[in-house]
Amino acid sequence: MTNPNATQPGLGPQLYREHTNASRRLEAGISHFAELVQSISNQDVEARYKAEEADNRLPTDDSPPSSQFQGAEGKTIISWEPNDKENPYNWPKWRKNLILVTTMITVVNSTMGSALPSMAIPYMMKEWGVTSEIQSVLPISTYLMGYVFGPIVWGPLSEHIGRRNLSVGCFMVFMVWTLACALAPNWPAMLVFRYFVGVCASAPIAVVTGQLADIFSDTVSRGRAMSWFMVTTLFGPLLAPIISGFCSTSIGWRWTFWIGLIFAGVTLIFVLLLPETYAPVLLTRRAVKIRKADPKAQVYSAAELEPHDLKQILTRVLTRPIRMILTELIVTATCLYLSLVYAIFYMSFQAFPIIFQDVYGLSPGVTGLCYLPIGIGAVLALPVFFSYDRFLSNAKARGAPWSKQEEYRRVPLATLGGPLFVVSLFWLGWSARPGVPFVVPMLAGLLFGGGFVLIFMALLNYITDAYEIFAASANAAASSCRSVFAVVLPLATTPMFARLGISGACSLLGGLSLIMCVIPYIFIWKGEAIRARSKFCIALKERKLEMERKALEQQRRKERAEAGRGIIDDKETV
C-alpha cells in the first residue's frame, strides 16, 4: 500500500504550521475583541460619570468652582443646587413612596400577564383544535420570549432617554396587546399577540431598579424598596392561575384577559402620574426652560452635550447588558443562578396541574389556590430581610470589619434562601403521592416562596449596588438571561415528569439548585477579589473615587471661601 505522505513530502509539518497559524489568528481575534469590548466599556463609564459630575456640580478641572460650569464653546452646563428640591434624592418621602407603590402595581401587571393563561390553556386548545402537548407551553413561553429581548433595549434605553416616557409608552402598548389576546381569532394569532405583550411587559422589570436607584441615594433605603418590589414581582404570577382557573370553568377563558385588561386600566391612572426620575432628563428640561425664557442664554445640561448619534446608541448603549454578561463574572454567575431559579418557578405552571389535578383530582380553580403558600412564603421573607438589615446596621455602628465588605450587605440572604429553595423541591417531589394529603406538598410552597424571594432580593441588590449608575443595564442582563431559561426549560416539564415521575423530576431540579446555591458562598469568599479583577468594576470605582475627591475639594473650597468672607465682614464691622 502506498503511503500518502511519501508522495507529498513535508505535508505533515505544513499542516502543523497551518494549524498553528490558525490558532494564533484565533487568539489574536479573541484578544482584539476583548480589547474592543473593554474600550467601549471604559468610554461608557467615563462618559456616564462625566455627566454625573456635571449633574452634581463637581468641577471637571482644578479651576475655582463657580455657580455653573463652562462647557464646550462657551456653553454653560446646568447642575443641581445644594439641597435642590427638584433633585429626586431630595424629594419628600411621600412622593418616593408613591413612586414605589406605582412601580409595584405596574410590575404586578407585567408578571401576572406572564402566567395569565396558565389554567386557561386547555380550554383555548380545545376551542381551536390544538392537540399537540408541546404547544400547551407556548402561550407562556412566547410571552417570556418578549422578556428576553425587551429588557436588552428598555434597560439601557431608559439610561439614555429617561424612565417616564418609556414606562408610560410601553404600558399603554401592553394594554393594546392584552386586548388583542382577549379577541384573538385563532391559536397562531394568540401566540404572536402574547409575544408582543411580553416585549412591552418587560419594561418595568428592566426599568424599575433604575427608578429606585434614581430616588433613593443610600443603599439601606434602596435595598428596602427593592425588597418590596421583589415580593410584588412574585405575586403577579401567583394571582394569574387563580384568575384563569375560575374564569375558564365559569365565564369563559377570554375573561381571563378581560380581567387583566381591567386591572391594567386602573393601574394606568397611577402610571400616568408617574414623574420622571432620571436626573439627566430633569436637568435637560430645566435647561430648556431657561433657554425658552431667555433665548440668548447658552445654558445646557451635560446630557445635551453628549453625542447622541446612532453609532453611540448601537455600540455603547444597547450593547451594555450583553457586554456585562460576557465580561463580568459577577453578572454571569448571578444570571446563571437566577435563571435556574426563575425557570423552575415557571415550570411549576406545568408541574402543579400534573401534581394537584392528576394525582389529587383538584379542579383548575382550586389548583390555582395551591400557589398561595408561595406568596405567603414570599411575604415571610420580608421580616428576614429587615431583621438582617438591622443586624448589619448595628454591626456597622460597632465598627465590625466584616460589615464594611460589599458582599455582606445583601449576599448572606441568598445563603439562607438557596437551601430553603432546595429543600422545598425535595419536599414537593417526595410528598406528592396519593397516600399523602394534598396540603402536605402544597405547604412546600412556603419554603419555595421564601427561598425564591431571598435569592432574588440578595443577588439583584448585590449587582445594583455593585454597578450603581448602570443598575438598569445589569438588571436587564439578568432579566434577559433568566427569561431565556424560562422559555426553554418549561418545554421539557411534561416529558421530564412523565419519564422521571414527580419525585424524580423534583429531585433533579433540587440537585441542580443545590449545585447553584454555592454561588452566593463564593461571592462572600472571593467577591472582593472578583470585583478587584473586574475591569468594569475597576473603571466604575476609579471614576467614583475621582468624583468623590472632586466633591470633597469643592466642599473645602466652599468652606475656605465662606471663612474668607467671614474675616472680611469682621474687619468691616471693626
C-alpha positions as CSV (number, residue, x, y, z in Angstrom):
1,M,0.0,0.0,0.0
2,T,1.3,3.4,-0.9
3,N,2.0,5.9,1.9
4,P,0.2,9.1,1.0
5,N,2.8,11.1,2.8
6,A,5.5,9.6,0.7
7,T,4.2,11.3,-2.4
8,Q,3.7,14.6,-0.6
9,P,6.9,15.3,1.4
10,G,6.6,17.9,4.1
11,L,2.8,17.7,4.2
12,G,2.7,16.9,8.0
13,P,4.9,19.9,9.0
14,Q,2.9,22.1,6.6
15,L,-0.4,21.1,8.2
16,Y,1.1,21.7,11.7
17,R,2.2,25.2,10.6
18,E,-1.3,26.0,9.1
19,H,-2.9,24.8,12.3
20,T,-0.5,26.9,14.4
21,N,-1.2,30.0,12.3
22,A,-4.9,29.4,12.5
23,S,-4.7,29.2,16.3
24,R,-2.6,32.3,16.5
25,R,-5.1,34.2,14.3
26,L,-8.0,33.0,16.5
27,E,-6.2,34.1,19.7
28,A,-5.4,37.4,18.1
29,G,-9.0,37.8,17.1
30,I,-10.3,37.0,20.6
31,S,-7.7,39.4,22.2
32,H,-8.8,42.1,19.8
33,F,-12.4,41.5,20.6
34,A,-11.7,41.7,24.3
35,E,-9.8,44.9,23.9
36,L,-12.6,46.4,21.8
37,V,-15.2,45.4,24.4
38,Q,-13.1,46.9,27.2
39,S,-12.5,50.1,25.3
40,I,-16.3,50.6,24.8
41,S,-16.9,49.8,28.5
42,N,-14.3,52.3,29.6
43,Q,-15.7,55.0,27.3
44,D,-19.2,54.1,28.6
45,V,-18.2,54.5,32.2
46,E,-16.2,57.7,31.6
47,A,-19.0,59.4,29.7
48,R,-21.6,58.5,32.3
49,Y,-19.6,59.7,35.2
50,K,-18.7,62.9,33.5
51,A,-22.4,63.6,33.1
52,E,-22.8,62.6,36.8
53,E,-20.1,65.0,37.8
54,A,-21.7,67.9,35.9
55,D,-25.2,67.0,37.3
56,N,-23.8,67.2,40.8
57,R,-21.9,70.5,40.3
58,L,-18.5,69.0,40.5
59,P,-15.6,70.8,38.8
60,T,-14.0,69.0,35.9
61,D,-10.6,70.7,36.3
62,D,-8.7,72.5,39.0
63,S,-10.2,75.9,38.4
64,P,-12.2,77.5,41.2
65,P,-15.8,76.5,41.4
66,S,-18.5,78.7,40.0
67,S,-22.2,78.6,40.2
68,Q,-22.2,76.9,36.8
69,F,-19.5,75.3,34.6
70,Q,-18.4,76.4,31.2
71,G,-18.8,73.6,28.7
72,A,-17.7,73.4,25.1
73,E,-17.8,76.6,23.1
74,G,-18.7,78.8,26.0
75,K,-21.9,76.8,26.8
76,T,-22.9,76.8,30.5
77,I,-23.6,73.4,32.0
78,I,-26.5,73.5,34.5
79,S,-26.4,71.2,37.5
80,W,-28.2,70.6,40.8
81,E,-28.0,73.2,43.5
82,P,-27.2,72.0,47.1
83,N,-30.4,70.6,48.6
84,D,-32.2,71.2,45.3
85,K,-35.9,70.3,45.7
86,E,-36.1,69.1,42.1
87,N,-33.3,66.6,42.7
88,P,-35.0,63.2,43.1
89,Y,-32.8,62.4,46.0
90,N,-34.3,65.3,47.9
91,W,-38.0,64.6,47.1
92,P,-40.3,64.2,50.1
93,K,-40.8,60.7,51.5
94,W,-44.5,60.5,50.5
95,R,-43.6,61.2,46.8
96,K,-40.9,58.5,46.8
97,N,-43.3,56.0,48.5
98,L,-46.0,56.8,45.8
99,I,-43.4,56.1,43.1
100,L,-42.5,52.8,44.8
101,V,-46.2,51.8,45.1
102,T,-46.8,52.7,41.4
103,T,-43.9,50.6,40.3
104,M,-45.0,47.7,42.4
105,I,-48.5,47.8,40.9
106,T,-47.0,48.1,37.4
107,V,-44.8,45.1,37.9
108,V,-47.8,43.0,39.1
109,N,-49.4,43.7,35.8
110,S,-46.3,42.6,34.0
111,T,-45.7,39.4,35.9
112,M,-49.4,38.5,36.2
113,G,-49.6,38.7,32.4
114,S,-46.8,36.1,32.0
115,A,-48.9,33.3,33.7
116,L,-52.4,34.7,33.0
117,P,-53.4,31.9,30.6
118,S,-51.9,29.1,32.7
119,M,-55.1,27.4,33.7
120,A,-57.0,28.5,30.6
121,I,-54.7,26.8,28.0
122,P,-56.6,23.5,27.9
123,Y,-59.8,25.4,27.1
124,M,-58.1,27.5,24.4
125,M,-56.6,24.4,22.8
126,K,-60.0,22.7,22.8
127,E,-61.7,25.7,21.2
128,W,-59.1,25.9,18.4
129,G,-58.5,22.1,18.0
130,V,-54.9,22.1,19.1
131,T,-53.8,18.6,20.2
132,S,-50.0,18.8,20.5
133,E,-49.0,18.6,24.1
134,I,-45.7,20.5,23.4
135,Q,-47.7,23.5,22.2
136,S,-49.5,23.8,25.5
137,V,-46.4,25.6,26.9
138,L,-46.3,28.2,24.1
139,P,-48.7,30.9,25.4
140,I,-46.4,31.4,28.4
141,S,-43.1,30.7,26.6
142,T,-43.9,33.2,23.8
143,Y,-44.6,35.9,26.4
144,L,-41.3,35.1,28.1
145,M,-39.5,35.4,24.8
146,G,-40.6,39.0,24.9
147,Y,-38.9,39.2,28.3
148,V,-35.7,38.0,26.6
149,F,-35.4,40.8,24.0
150,G,-37.3,43.6,25.7
151,P,-35.0,44.3,28.6
152,I,-31.9,44.4,26.4
153,V,-33.5,47.5,24.8
154,W,-35.6,49.0,27.6
155,G,-32.9,48.9,30.3
156,P,-30.1,50.8,28.6
157,L,-32.6,53.0,26.6
158,S,-34.0,54.2,29.9
159,E,-30.5,55.3,30.9
160,H,-30.4,57.3,27.6
161,I,-33.9,58.9,27.3
162,G,-35.3,58.7,30.8
163,R,-37.7,56.5,32.7
164,R,-41.2,58.0,32.5
165,N,-42.0,58.3,28.8
166,L,-40.6,54.8,28.2
167,S,-42.6,53.3,31.1
168,V,-45.9,55.1,30.1
169,G,-45.5,54.2,26.4
170,C,-44.7,50.6,27.0
171,F,-47.6,50.2,29.4
172,M,-50.1,51.6,27.0
173,V,-49.0,49.4,24.2
174,F,-49.0,46.5,26.7
175,M,-52.7,47.1,27.2
176,V,-53.4,47.2,23.5
177,W,-51.8,43.7,23.0
178,T,-53.6,42.4,26.1
179,L,-56.9,43.5,24.4
180,A,-55.7,41.7,21.2
181,C,-55.3,38.5,23.3
182,A,-58.8,38.7,24.6
183,L,-60.1,39.0,21.0
184,A,-57.6,36.5,19.4
185,P,-59.3,34.7,16.5
186,N,-57.0,31.6,16.4
187,W,-54.0,29.9,18.1
188,P,-51.2,31.4,15.9
189,A,-52.6,34.9,16.4
190,M,-52.7,34.3,20.2
191,L,-49.0,33.3,20.2
192,V,-48.0,36.4,18.2
193,F,-50.0,38.7,20.5
194,R,-48.5,37.1,23.6
195,Y,-45.0,37.7,22.3
196,F,-45.7,41.4,21.8
197,V,-47.4,41.7,25.2
198,G,-44.3,40.2,26.8
199,V,-41.9,42.6,25.0
200,C,-43.9,45.6,26.4
201,A,-44.4,44.0,29.8
202,S,-40.7,43.5,30.2
203,A,-40.1,47.3,30.5
204,P,-40.9,47.5,34.3
205,I,-38.7,44.5,35.0
206,A,-35.7,46.3,33.5
207,V,-36.5,49.9,34.4
208,V,-37.9,49.9,38.0
209,T,-34.5,49.1,39.5
210,G,-33.1,52.2,37.8
211,Q,-36.1,54.3,39.0
212,L,-35.4,53.2,42.6
213,A,-31.7,54.0,42.3
214,D,-32.8,57.4,41.0
215,I,-34.8,58.4,44.1
216,F,-33.0,56.5,46.9
217,S,-29.5,57.7,47.4
218,D,-28.4,55.4,50.3
219,T,-28.2,51.6,50.0
220,V,-30.3,50.9,53.1
221,S,-33.5,52.7,51.8
222,R,-32.9,51.5,48.3
223,G,-32.5,47.9,49.5
224,R,-35.7,48.0,51.5
225,A,-37.6,49.5,48.5
226,M,-36.1,46.7,46.3
227,S,-37.4,44.1,48.8
228,W,-41.0,45.3,48.5
229,F,-40.6,45.4,44.7
230,M,-39.3,41.8,44.6
231,V,-42.1,40.5,46.6
232,T,-44.7,42.0,44.3
233,T,-42.9,40.5,41.3
234,L,-43.8,37.1,42.7
235,F,-47.5,37.9,43.5
236,G,-48.4,38.6,39.8
237,P,-47.8,35.0,38.6
238,L,-49.5,33.6,41.7
239,L,-52.7,35.5,41.1
240,A,-52.8,34.5,37.4
241,P,-53.6,30.8,37.9
242,I,-56.4,31.7,40.3
243,I,-58.0,34.1,37.8
244,S,-57.7,31.8,34.8
245,G,-58.7,28.7,36.8
246,F,-62.0,30.1,38.0
247,C,-62.8,32.1,34.8
248,S,-62.1,29.2,32.4
249,T,-64.6,26.9,34.2
250,S,-67.3,29.5,34.6
251,I,-67.5,32.7,32.4
252,G,-65.0,31.6,29.7
253,W,-61.3,31.7,29.2
254,R,-61.4,35.1,27.3
255,W,-62.5,36.8,30.6
256,T,-59.0,35.9,31.9
257,F,-57.6,38.6,29.6
258,W,-60.5,41.0,30.1
259,I,-59.9,40.9,33.9
260,G,-56.2,41.5,33.3
261,L,-57.1,44.5,31.0
262,I,-59.4,46.0,33.6
263,F,-56.7,45.8,36.2
264,A,-54.2,47.4,33.8
265,G,-56.7,50.2,33.1
266,V,-56.9,51.0,36.8
267,T,-53.1,50.9,37.0
268,L,-52.8,53.2,34.0
269,I,-54.1,56.1,36.2
270,F,-51.1,55.7,38.5
271,V,-48.7,55.2,35.7
272,L,-49.7,58.5,34.0
273,L,-49.0,60.3,37.3
274,L,-45.5,58.8,37.5
275,P,-42.9,61.6,37.4
276,E,-39.6,61.5,35.6
277,T,-36.9,60.4,38.0
278,Y,-33.8,60.3,35.8
279,A,-31.6,63.2,36.8
280,P,-30.0,63.9,33.3
281,V,-33.5,64.3,31.8
282,L,-34.7,66.5,34.6
283,L,-31.7,68.8,34.2
284,T,-32.2,68.9,30.4
285,R,-35.8,70.1,31.0
286,R,-34.6,72.8,33.4
287,A,-32.0,74.0,30.8
288,V,-34.7,74.0,28.0
289,K,-37.0,76.0,30.3
290,I,-34.2,78.6,30.9
291,R,-33.4,78.9,27.2
292,K,-37.1,79.3,26.5
293,A,-37.4,82.2,29.0
294,D,-34.1,83.8,27.7
295,P,-33.3,82.8,24.1
296,K,-29.8,84.3,24.4
297,A,-28.9,82.0,27.3
298,Q,-26.4,79.3,26.4
299,V,-27.5,77.0,29.2
300,Y,-27.4,73.3,28.6
301,S,-27.4,70.0,30.7
302,A,-24.4,67.7,30.5
303,A,-26.7,65.1,28.8
304,E,-27.5,67.5,25.9
305,L,-23.8,68.0,25.2
306,E,-23.2,64.2,24.9
307,P,-23.1,62.7,21.4
308,H,-26.5,61.1,20.6
309,D,-25.7,59.6,17.2
310,L,-26.9,56.2,16.1
311,K,-23.4,54.7,16.4
312,Q,-23.2,55.6,20.1
313,I,-26.6,54.1,20.8
314,L,-25.8,50.8,19.0
315,T,-22.2,50.4,20.2
316,R,-22.3,51.8,23.7
317,V,-25.9,51.9,25.0
318,L,-27.7,48.9,23.6
319,T,-24.7,46.5,23.9
320,R,-24.1,47.3,27.6
321,P,-26.2,44.4,29.0
322,I,-24.6,42.0,26.6
323,R,-21.1,43.2,27.4
324,M,-21.9,42.8,31.1
325,I,-22.9,39.2,30.6
326,L,-19.8,38.3,28.5
327,T,-17.2,40.1,30.6
328,E,-18.5,40.5,34.1
329,L,-18.1,37.3,36.2
330,I,-20.4,38.6,38.9
331,V,-23.2,39.3,36.4
332,T,-22.6,36.0,34.6
333,A,-22.8,33.9,37.8
334,T,-25.8,35.9,39.1
335,C,-27.6,35.4,35.8
336,L,-27.0,31.6,35.8
337,Y,-28.3,31.2,39.3
338,L,-31.3,33.4,38.9
339,S,-32.1,31.9,35.6
340,L,-32.4,28.4,37.0
341,V,-34.5,29.5,40.0
342,Y,-36.7,31.6,37.7
343,A,-37.1,28.8,35.2
344,I,-38.1,26.3,37.9
345,F,-40.7,28.8,39.1
346,Y,-42.3,28.9,35.6
347,M,-42.0,25.1,35.3
348,S,-44.4,25.0,38.2
349,F,-47.2,26.2,35.9
350,Q,-47.0,22.8,34.1
351,A,-45.9,20.8,37.2
352,F,-48.8,21.9,39.6
353,P,-51.6,20.6,37.3
354,I,-49.7,17.3,37.0
355,I,-49.4,17.1,40.8
356,F,-52.6,18.6,42.1
357,Q,-55.0,17.7,39.2
358,D,-53.7,14.4,38.0
359,V,-52.7,13.0,41.4
360,Y,-55.3,14.6,43.7
361,G,-58.1,15.4,41.3
362,L,-58.4,19.1,42.2
363,S,-60.2,21.5,39.8
364,P,-58.3,24.2,37.9
365,G,-59.5,26.9,40.2
366,V,-58.5,25.0,43.4
367,T,-55.2,24.1,41.8
368,G,-54.6,27.9,41.3
369,L,-55.2,28.3,45.1
370,C,-52.3,25.9,45.7
371,Y,-49.9,28.7,44.7
372,L,-50.9,30.8,47.7
373,P,-48.4,29.3,50.1
374,I,-45.7,30.5,47.7
375,G,-47.0,34.0,48.2
376,I,-47.2,33.6,51.9
377,G,-43.6,32.4,52.0
378,A,-42.5,35.5,49.9
379,V,-44.2,37.8,52.5
380,L,-42.5,35.9,55.3
381,A,-39.1,36.6,53.7
382,L,-39.6,40.4,54.3
383,P,-39.1,40.2,58.1
384,V,-36.0,38.2,57.5
385,F,-34.7,40.9,55.1
386,F,-35.5,43.7,57.5
387,S,-34.0,41.8,60.5
388,Y,-30.8,41.3,58.7
389,D,-30.8,45.0,57.7
390,R,-30.9,46.0,61.4
391,F,-28.3,43.4,62.3
392,L,-26.0,44.8,59.6
393,S,-26.6,48.4,60.7
394,N,-25.8,47.5,64.3
395,A,-22.5,45.8,63.2
396,K,-21.5,48.9,61.2
397,A,-22.2,51.1,64.3
398,R,-19.9,48.8,66.3
399,G,-17.3,49.0,63.6
400,A,-17.2,45.3,62.8
401,P,-14.7,44.7,60.0
402,W,-16.9,42.3,58.1
403,S,-19.8,44.8,57.8
404,K,-17.6,47.0,55.6
405,Q,-17.3,44.4,52.9
406,E,-19.7,44.9,50.0
407,E,-20.7,41.2,49.8
408,Y,-22.0,41.2,53.4
409,R,-24.6,43.9,52.7
410,R,-27.1,41.6,50.9
411,V,-25.5,38.3,49.7
412,P,-25.9,36.4,53.1
413,L,-29.7,36.4,52.5
414,A,-29.1,34.2,49.4
415,T,-27.1,31.8,51.6
416,L,-30.3,31.2,53.5
417,G,-32.7,31.4,50.6
418,G,-30.7,28.9,48.5
419,P,-31.0,25.9,50.9
420,L,-34.7,26.8,51.6
421,F,-35.4,26.6,47.9
422,V,-33.6,23.2,47.5
423,V,-35.4,21.7,50.5
424,S,-38.8,22.9,49.1
425,L,-38.2,21.0,45.8
426,F,-37.4,17.7,47.5
427,W,-40.3,18.2,49.9
428,L,-42.7,18.8,47.0
429,G,-41.4,15.8,45.0
430,W,-41.3,13.2,47.7
431,S,-44.6,14.1,49.5
432,A,-46.8,14.3,46.4
433,R,-48.4,10.9,46.2
434,P,-51.9,9.5,46.7
435,G,-51.5,8.4,50.3
436,V,-50.5,11.9,51.5
437,P,-53.0,14.8,51.8
438,F,-52.5,17.4,49.1
439,V,-51.9,20.1,51.8
440,V,-48.5,18.5,52.6
441,P,-46.9,19.1,49.2
442,M,-48.8,22.4,48.9
443,L,-47.1,23.6,52.1
444,A,-43.7,23.2,50.4
445,G,-44.6,26.5,48.7
446,L,-43.8,28.3,52.0
447,L,-40.1,27.4,51.7
448,F,-40.2,27.8,47.9
449,G,-41.6,31.3,48.0
450,G,-39.3,32.4,50.9
451,G,-36.2,31.0,49.3
452,F,-37.1,32.4,45.9
453,V,-37.5,35.9,47.2
454,L,-34.4,35.9,49.4
455,I,-32.3,34.7,46.5
456,F,-33.6,37.4,44.2
457,M,-33.5,40.2,46.8
458,A,-30.0,39.4,47.7
459,L,-28.4,39.0,44.2
460,L,-30.4,41.7,42.4
461,N,-29.5,44.2,45.2
462,Y,-25.9,43.0,45.0
463,I,-25.5,43.8,41.3
464,T,-27.5,47.0,41.7
465,D,-25.0,48.2,44.4
466,A,-22.0,46.9,42.5
467,Y,-22.9,48.6,39.2
468,E,-24.7,51.7,40.6
469,I,-25.2,54.0,37.6
470,F,-25.6,51.0,35.3
471,A,-28.0,49.2,37.6
472,A,-30.8,49.1,34.9
473,S,-28.4,47.5,32.4
474,A,-27.1,45.0,34.9
475,N,-30.7,44.0,35.8
476,A,-31.7,44.0,32.2
477,A,-28.9,41.4,31.6
478,A,-30.2,39.3,34.4
479,S,-33.8,39.6,33.3
480,S,-33.0,38.6,29.7
481,C,-30.9,35.6,30.8
482,R,-33.4,34.2,33.2
483,S,-36.2,34.7,30.6
484,V,-34.2,32.5,28.1
485,F,-34.2,29.7,30.7
486,A,-37.9,30.3,31.5
487,V,-38.7,29.9,27.8
488,V,-36.7,26.7,27.2
489,L,-36.9,24.6,30.4
490,P,-40.7,24.6,30.7
491,L,-40.8,22.9,27.3
492,A,-39.2,19.9,29.0
493,T,-41.5,19.9,32.0
494,T,-44.2,17.5,30.9
495,P,-41.8,14.9,29.2
496,M,-39.5,15.1,32.3
497,F,-42.3,14.4,34.8
498,A,-43.7,11.6,32.5
499,R,-40.3,9.9,32.3
500,L,-38.8,10.5,35.8
501,G,-42.0,10.8,37.8
502,I,-42.9,13.6,40.2
503,S,-40.3,12.6,42.8
504,G,-37.5,12.1,40.2
505,A,-38.2,15.3,38.3
506,C,-38.3,17.4,41.5
507,S,-35.1,15.7,42.8
508,L,-33.3,16.6,39.6
509,L,-34.3,20.2,39.9
510,G,-33.4,20.2,43.6
511,G,-30.0,18.8,42.7
512,L,-29.3,21.5,40.1
513,S,-30.4,24.1,42.6
514,L,-28.1,22.6,45.2
515,I,-25.1,23.0,42.9
516,M,-26.0,26.6,42.0
517,C,-26.6,27.6,45.6
518,V,-22.9,27.6,46.2
519,I,-22.6,30.8,44.1
520,P,-23.5,33.2,47.0
521,Y,-21.0,31.5,49.2
522,I,-18.3,32.0,46.6
523,F,-19.3,35.7,46.3
524,I,-18.8,36.1,50.1
525,W,-15.5,34.2,50.0
526,K,-14.0,35.7,46.8
527,G,-16.3,38.5,45.8
528,E,-13.9,41.3,46.7
529,A,-11.2,39.6,44.6
530,I,-13.5,39.1,41.7
531,R,-14.6,42.8,41.8
532,A,-10.9,43.8,42.0
533,R,-10.2,41.9,38.8
534,S,-13.3,43.1,37.0
535,K,-12.3,45.8,34.5
536,F,-15.9,47.2,34.5
537,C,-15.9,47.5,38.4
538,I,-12.4,49.0,38.3
539,A,-13.4,51.7,35.9
540,L,-16.6,52.4,37.9
541,K,-14.6,52.5,41.2
542,E,-11.9,54.8,39.8
543,R,-14.4,57.3,38.3
544,K,-16.5,57.2,41.6
545,L,-13.4,57.9,43.7
546,E,-12.4,60.7,41.4
547,M,-15.9,62.2,41.7
548,E,-15.9,61.9,45.5
549,R,-12.4,63.6,45.6
550,K,-13.7,66.4,43.5
551,A,-16.8,66.7,45.7
552,L,-14.5,66.9,48.8
553,E,-12.3,69.5,47.1
554,Q,-15.3,71.6,46.2
555,Q,-16.6,71.4,49.8
556,R,-13.3,72.6,51.2
557,R,-13.1,75.5,48.7
558,K,-16.6,76.5,49.7
559,E,-15.6,76.4,53.4
560,R,-12.5,78.5,52.7
561,A,-14.5,81.0,50.7
562,E,-17.1,81.3,53.5
563,A,-14.3,81.7,56.1
564,G,-12.7,84.4,54.0
565,R,-16.0,86.3,53.7
566,G,-16.4,86.0,57.5
567,I,-12.9,87.6,58.1
568,I,-13.8,90.5,55.7
569,D,-17.1,91.0,57.4
570,D,-15.4,91.2,60.8
571,K,-12.9,93.8,59.5
572,E,-15.7,95.9,58.1
573,T,-17.5,95.7,61.4
574,V,-14.4,96.9,63.3
